[in-house]
Each structure stands twice: as structure tokens, then as C-alpha cells.
């Protein structure tokens, strides 16, 4: 299983990271899943507290016509609010800065063993995007 990040989605994440007032806390990833690949087409920033309840998550997913495939966060702490049943099988991107102050991404899929966990998966970019 892996994820593919479109150029538009990568640019949006980079732009959100550069906002002087501080990065957005996170948001949702929009796209679709093909076979064993998440295809991230766009990102939609929103407060991470929206993911606390399944009701709000499903309403948001309905607005985007079922195209919410995951979540992203600019925080490196564990995303406890999405490690719940409504996050199962979704993608999670952790956006951070590397040692050269460039955007770096870690990608995971939300799975369940005895509890909900994040399993690392590879992230691919389009040919014009630079992978960290």
C-alpha cells in the first residue's frame, strides 16, 4: 500500500506551511483510492477538533461527496483524535520541516490491531514534484 500526492495537493501543503501566522493545525485529504494506492488530489484545511466526532467527520465527507480519504496535520504529536473507528482505513500525513527548513512528509494508514495504530506507508509524488 502506498500514497500518491498530486502536484496541486503538495503545493497547497507547502503554502499552508509558509503562512506567517503559523501553520494550520491540519485538515482533510481529498481524492480516491485505486487498488492499494491512495491518490491525494487536494487538501482542505480545517481545525483538527472537527475530527473528534464521527458525526462531524461524516458530514464533512458528505459535503465532499465521499472523497475524504484521510487527514493531515502540521503537528508531530500522535493524532489521537483520528485513531478511532471513523479513521479506520484512512490515510494520515504528518507535515513537518526537515533540517533544511523544507517540507517533509510522513505517511501512514490508520489500522486496527488490538487498538488503532498508524502503519507507515510510502509516499510518491508526481514527476514534477520533489520528494523529500
N, C-alpha and C positions, 0 to 999 in steps of 0.2 A: 504494500500500500504506500502511496506517496501523494504529494500535492503539487499542483502546478499553479504558479502565481502569474496572472496576466500583467502586462506592462502597465496598464491603467491602474490596477489594484496596487502594484508596487509603488507607483508614483504617488498615489493617494496616501499610502502609509508613510512614505518619505516626507511628504508635505505636512502631514499631521505631526510628525516628529519634530519638524522645524518651527512650529508655531511658537512665537516668543512667550506667550502667556503660559506655556507649559503644555506638555502633550495631553491629548485626550486620554481619558482613562482606558478607553477600549471601544469595542463596538462589535458588529456582526460582519461576517464574511458572506458574500452573496455569490452564487454560482450554481454548479451542479456536480454530480458525481457520475463518472463514467468508469465502469468496471471497478478497478481498485484504485482509482485516482480521483481526488478532489480537484476540481477546476475552479479556482477563485477568479471571478470576473471583476468584482467590485467590492469595496468596503463601505460600511455605513457606520460612522462614529456615533456612539451614544453612551450615556452613563452606565457603568457596569452594574449598578444596582437594578437595572432592568432585568437582569438575568436571574434575580433571586427567586422569582416565582414562575412556575410553568405557565400560568395564565398569561402573564405579560409577554413571555417569550413566544407563545403560540399566537398571540395577537400580532406581534411584530412579524412573525413568519407569514402570517396571513396577508398582511399588508404587502409583503414582497412576493406573494403568490407561491409560497413554499420553496423559495430559493435561498433561504438561510441555511448554509452548510457548516457554519461554525462561528467562532468567536476570535477576537484578537484583543491583546492587552499590551499597554506600554509599561506595565509593572512586571517585575521579575518574580514577584511572590506567587505562591500557588493560587490558582484561580478557584478557590473553594466553592464559589457561588455557581460555577457551571459543572462541578463534579457531582451531578445529580441526574436523576432519570431523564430529564428533558435535554441533557447534554450528551447522552449516550450515543456513540457512533459519529459525533460531530468532530470537526477539526478545531484545533486551538493553535493560534500563532502568538508567540511571545516576541514582541518587538523591543529591541534594546539597542544600545550603542556599543560598538566594538572598541578596541584600544585606540583606533584612529578616528574616533568620533563619527564613524559611518554607521548606517543602519545595518543591524544584524538580526536575523530571524531564526527562531527555533520553532519547529512544527511538531505537533502531537495529534494523536487521535484519542478521544475520550472513550475508554473501555471500562468494563467491569469484570473484576475477578471476585474477590471477597468484598471489595469496596471499589468505588470509582477511582480510576487511575489515569494518568497521562502516559501513553506509549509513544516514544519518539518515532517519527517517520521522516523520510527525506523530502526536501522541498526543491522543486525545479522552477526555473524562470524561463521566459521566452528567450529566443536567441538574441534579442536586443537588450535584455535585462542582465544586470551584473549580479552574479550570485556572490554572497558574502563568503 
